[in-house]
Amino acid sequence: MGGTHHTALLEIEEALGPGIEIALEPGGGRVRAVGARRGGLWLGLDRASLVDSDGGSGTPMAAVVALPASTFAGCRLEADLLGGFVDGPRTVLVASYGIGAVPSGPLLRTVARVAPGARWVDEQAANRIAHEARARYRARRSELRVLGGRAWRAPAGLDVDTRRFVTPHSRAEYALERLPPRFVRGLEGLLDDDERVIYAVGRPPAAGGSLVERARQTRDRRAALLLLTDRQLIWMIDHVPPDRYLLDWGVDARLVALEALSGVTLRPPHRRLVEIEIATRGGTTRFELPAELIDEAEVMSDLLRRFVPEESRLLPVRRYVLAAIPFDIEPASRFGQASEASELVAALEESVAPEPVLAAFYSPRRERVREVAAAVVTSSRLAVSRDQERRALRLEDLADISLALSPLVGRLELHGSAVGRASRPAGFTYPAPLAQWATPFIRLLRRAWANAAAASPWAVETEASRG
């Protein structure tokens, strides 16, 4: 068994001799003793397994390791590979760490739990078997790995604990599948397919409340979610207060592109609320959470500050490739307004010339809504026509994008310093069935805003999600 040895990374599964049991302290990472093993006959060997391996049955390949002293379960060590026993379809590797003499063959077979007829293989053969076991493990993980897409659309049959180790998604993404369906529907329309969720804070609905609060409506009792992705901050809240209706009336949302951030302030609890204030070039946006969620609000604020550029350091930012969305006249045709939609969109395109239009949207005249509305977006501007009033806005002046995502009606409003001086917000409503055309328009608008707000010359070009 002598000679130059290959090494193998092993993890102790069963410490067989006297020693101290070790565990990590929660949070601190320090080790502490949690027990002691005493007495008994120790043969100089502990049972282990080859790290990141598949022995052929989906479990790690077994091993025994010779040591000068027994270790503890969970201990990892780089041991010299000596050989192994092949017992039918099962292989047990044999290794040593910090020891010269190795126990005899019968003792090795006893601790390895192999049959008397198990065949011994030398170090070279054992190293080849270990390499094959690690390759099987990588192949099995690659079959399960989700390389993109949304966490709540992961392959069926995988529980959350398993998916945590075979997919690139975060804990916040796995928690989304436990959200009410109205929140999930909203996120499906607002997130890019390859967008990653970093952190989320949920605000549960406030049950009851005092008579004064309910009469004066001084407390917003709606359920809400503050969600941070690698591209935007989303505030999502119930469209109507709880217990007012039994039906699902959808959610409202506010979006802030991360590239537009210029400051983040966490205000101390006041009147049972803690406030996160987001500053952009276009103004400020505030989000309120219950005071008992102060710890979560601090984490969210710290994460947001990492996206705020500072004079002392330049942050690379994503530069979206904006793929134009052709204007679809079919929704307007349903309302008998195809020619009117074409003329209105053409007039808006002319108003933003010579910049090419990336996307256009038309909201038709309908029962109880006698005005028509249309909008076009370019790489730097948004032009809106509503009730024969036209407005052109610079995207870099936006503070946030406000949305209503209701089964009855949709709404898009733009807020910012330049927008707020008008008599009413820039935006429009649209019939809920047109949401499948509105949501791609909104996603492209948010990406164009991000590009316009990102003034850093160190921007990194990346391919934008389409559709």
ABEGO torsion letter per residue (X at the ends): XBEBBBBBBBBBABBABBEBBBBBBBGAGBBBBAEBBBEEBBAGBBBBBBBGBBAGAGBBBBBBBBBABBBBBGBBBBBBBAEBBBBEABBBBBBBBGBABBBBAAAAAAAAGBBAABBBBBAAAAAAAAAAAAAAAAAAAAAABBABEBAAABBBGBBAAAAAAABABBAAAAAAAABBAAAAAAAAAABBAABBBABBBBBBBBBEEBAAAAAAGABBABBBBBBBBAABBBBBBBABBBGABABBAEBBBBBBBAAABABBBBBBBBGGBBBBBBBBAAEBBBBBBBAAAAAAAAAAAAAAAAABBBAABBBBBBBBBBBBBBBBAAAAAAAGAAAAAAAAAAAAAAAAOABBBABBBBBBBBBGBABBBBBBBBAABBBBBBGGBBBBBBAAABABBBBBBBAABBBBBBBEAAAAABABBBEBBBBAAAAAAAAAAAAAAAAAAAAAABABAABBBBBBBBX
